[in-house]
Amino acid sequence: MGAETEYGVHAPAKPHANPTVLSAFVVNTYDTLFKEKLTSELNSTWEYSSETPLTDARGFTVTREKAHPSQLTDTAQILTSEDIAAEALSEAGHFAERIDWDAVTMNSILPNGARLYVDHAHPEYSSPEVTNPRHAVLWDAAGDHIAAQSVATIERMVQGEQSTMPAVNLYKNNTDGKGQSYGSHENYLLPRSVDFEYLTAALLPFFATRQIMVGAGRVGLGTAAERAGFQISQRADFFERTVGLETTVRRPLVNTRDEPHAESSKYRRLHVITGDANLSHYSNLLKFGTMSLVLNLVEAQQVPAIKLANPVQAMHAVSHDLSLKQPLALASGGEMTALEIQDAYLQAARNLEANPDPETQEILDLWADTLQALEHDLLSLADRLDWVAKYALMSSYIAKGHTWADPKLAAIDLQYSDVRTTKGLYHKLVALGRMKTLFTPQEIARAAHEPPRDTRAYLRGKFITTWPDEVLGANWDTLSARNPLSIDLHRLHMDDPTGFTAETVEPHLGLAHADQLFALLNKTEH
């Protein structure tokens, strides 16, 4: 499993700055920052050979002519001359004059096995593959650390007049409040044998209601916050249908992209786009943990027989209902609340996991405790759930006479998600001991530089740091290298995400050249 986070990007001194250019500046800043620590210059690029974004899990492929431009993620994004010379960024001083835009990095492969790149108008961090929910939380938090480091480095450059680019802020949120939304996606590897129709039916009620635990909270109702109020989820209002391939338009609750980045005859990748961007470790653990248990139910065909009459409408209703008592119409004619639906999934998971290991038991207990508190003592969760923490902060302003239409509350909403530890309200709550965490800052910083040890991400991260001058390209399932003493290209395919781990790779990191490692691993893995 793994996460993808698109960060909101903003230059306060140039509020109309081109976001694609700003995003490229962020990616390049961190790319330069970590490469300066290597002994040689990295020339690695992201390989697009295994990207198949138009292949649909329902058995067909959308033509490029019919696809929305945002779906064409299998080609490198290029800054156009219009982007670079955008009016908002070229006025009074032509700040871009010191930047070699032909050499701008739009994709960066990181030492922890992750990917940092420009996804249309946002910098996006795609975490390395991990094998359990706790690690998913840790390496997602590492992305926030990387984002904060990038912002701090840019600020120092601007203050020291080392850059004519403006200072940039990044926000781990999902909407600009004016009608645009950007994603926080999850990815789960599933057996190809799982029936997709059954999977879809199982996920619709779960996705429509899980926001009561994993929502990030939002000021404003409607896609453009056209109505005053507070809601549980940042993303809910932006979903329009139940099933589909798109992620940026006509957003579906169940995304059908069939791009496994693994052996396609054995695996499919479930690309989940309904989640909010969570800063709270507990919200994130609930997101990845409960999803893992639900997928176990799917594989065992033990999912509760619940079918909502209108899942999209239910998702909107749940997000707007702070009482958590809104009845949701079932296709059979009855009604259930979001709490009741989540409890049904929890009980099914408990029945399936008869003898859970400690990690599974932790998720089951956290799920049960959270539902209990949501029903009986909501504000007791202000130290664990993002949306409740945010709601508790803002409720104190409401009690003083402010209304949900007050711009001050919208500003608090945004400031909660600021990645800077000295500015972001989430980070201030952590510093004050008012928000519980699962990992220390030191553990998170280490995860920003070290890959997981039990997936192929270990090899990807170590490959680019051990032989940086030999790296030609990398992606999720392929590495390419050239020995400086040879003209031959050497390529290693990594179709098994659980292969090429530290146990296999670490003993050989002392080899002189990457092609020697590739030869050894090809023999070992096959």
WORASUL-V11076 format. One record per run of one state. SS is the DSSP state (hx for helix, st for strand, lp for the rest). FROM is the first residue (numbers start at 1). TO is the last residue. If there is no record, write none. Layout:
ss->(SS;SS)
from->(FROM;FROM)
to->(TO;TO)
This chain:
ss->(lp;st;lp;hx;lp;hx;lp;st;lp;st;lp;st;lp;hx;lp;hx;lp;hx;lp;hx;lp;hx;lp;st;lp;st;lp;st;lp;hx;lp;st;lp;st;lp;st;lp;st;lp;hx;lp;hx;lp;st;lp;st;lp;hx;lp;st;lp;st;lp;st;lp;st;lp;hx;lp;st;lp;hx;lp;st;lp;st;lp;hx;lp;hx;lp;hx;lp;hx;lp;hx;lp;st;lp;hx;lp;hx;lp;hx;lp;hx;st;lp;st;lp;st;lp;hx;lp;hx;lp)
from->(1;2;11;12;15;19;36;45;47;55;57;60;62;69;72;81;85;87;91;95;99;101;104;107;110;115;120;122;127;133;160;169;172;175;176;181;182;184;192;196;210;211;215;218;222;227;232;236;239;241;245;252;256;257;258;267;273;281;301;308;309;311;321;328;331;335;337;338;353;358;377;378;382;386;400;407;417;418;419;425;432;441;448;457;467;468;471;475;478;483;489;494;502;509;514;526)
to->(1;10;11;14;18;35;44;46;54;56;59;61;68;71;80;84;86;90;94;98;100;103;106;109;114;119;121;126;132;159;168;171;174;175;180;181;183;191;195;209;210;214;217;221;226;231;235;238;240;244;251;255;256;257;266;272;280;300;307;308;310;320;327;330;334;336;337;352;357;376;377;381;385;399;406;416;417;418;424;431;440;447;456;466;467;470;474;477;482;488;493;501;508;513;525;526)
